[in-house]
Amino acid sequence: MSAEERRARKLVRARSGGVCEGCGQAPATNYSHRIGRGVGGRWCPSNALDLCGSGITGCHGYVGARPKAARDERGWRLRSTDDPLTFPVLHAVHGLVLLDADGGFRPVEPIEDVAA
């Protein structure tokens, strides 16, 4: 395991507190890359979620079974051309957030309706 991978795993686990960042109810058991390693996804906290389940179960299974919804509705899976630092995630506890490279996050500010 590389130093980069160890650091990312440690920061993502600290962020989640061991609770699934997808459902907020089950223990987090799976470091899940938002941009898959096979298409250039890096070991970086902004590119990962701590999810429950495995390849076919829990929140991790949801990502595999419904990749379009996982991206478009939740930000849990991204395309190789997406930027994890600027693509929001629907977090079970904190709502819509942007993940950062240091294992933190910040809420996404709602867009004000300028026509109102």
N, C-alpha and C positions, 0 to 999 in steps of 0.2 A: 504494500500500500504506500503510495507516494505521500509526501508531506502535504501537498495540496489537497489530496483526498482526505487525509486525516483531519486537517483543519476544517474543511467544508463539513464533514460529518459531525464534528464536534460542535461547530457553530449552529448547524441546523437542528441538532438534537437539543441544544441549549434553548434555542428559539421556541421549539415545540414543547419543551418540558416533558417530553415523552408521551404527549397526547397527540393523536392524529390531527394534523392541521386541516384536513378535509372535512371530517364530520365532528370533531371536537369531543367525541365520546369514547372511542376505542383507543387502546394503547397504540402508539406509533411503532411500527415494526419494519418499515421499509423506506429507505432513502430513495426518493423518486426524482429523477432528472426531468425538468420541464422540457428542455431540448435534449433529446436522447444522445447518449455517448456515441452511438453509431453514425450520427449526422453532425458531429462536431460539438455537442454539448459539453461544457466544461464542469469541472469540480469547483463549484462556486455556490455559496448560499443563496444568491439571487436566482440561481438555476435549479433550485431543489425545494422539495417539500418533504416533510416527515409524515408519511401516510400509514394507515392501517392496511392490513391485507397483504396479498401477494399478487402474482400474475393474473389471477382470475377472481379474487375475493376482495372485499372491502373497497376502500377508496382507491387503492392502487389498481384493483381489478376494473374499477369504473374507468380509469384513464385508458387502460388497454382496450376495453370493450367499446368505449364511446369517445374516441380521440377528438372528433370535431366538437362535441359538446364540452369536453374537458378543456378545450382551448377557448372556444367562443363564449361559453357561459361562465367558466370558472378560472381560466388562465393557468390551469394545472399542467397542460401540455402545450408546447409551443412548436412552431416551425423553426427550421434551422436559420431562417432569415429574421426571426423575431429577436428583440433585445429583452432579455429577462429583467433588466434594470428599469425598463419603461413600460412593460406589459403587466398590468395589474393582476392580482391573484384574489380570488374569493376565499378568504380565510375563515374557518369555522367560528373562531372566537372574536376576531378583530374586524370582520367584514372585508371590504375591498381595500387592499393595501398594495404598496409597491415594496418588494423585497430588496434589500441592499446587499452589498458584497461582504459586509461584516457580520451578517447573521441577524440583522435587525429589519425593521420595516417601518413604513410610515403610512398613515391613512391617505387614501386618494380623496382629494377635495372634490366635492360635488360641483358640477358645472352649473353656474347660475343661468337662469333663463333671462337673457337680455331683452327679449320681446315683452316681458311682463311689465 
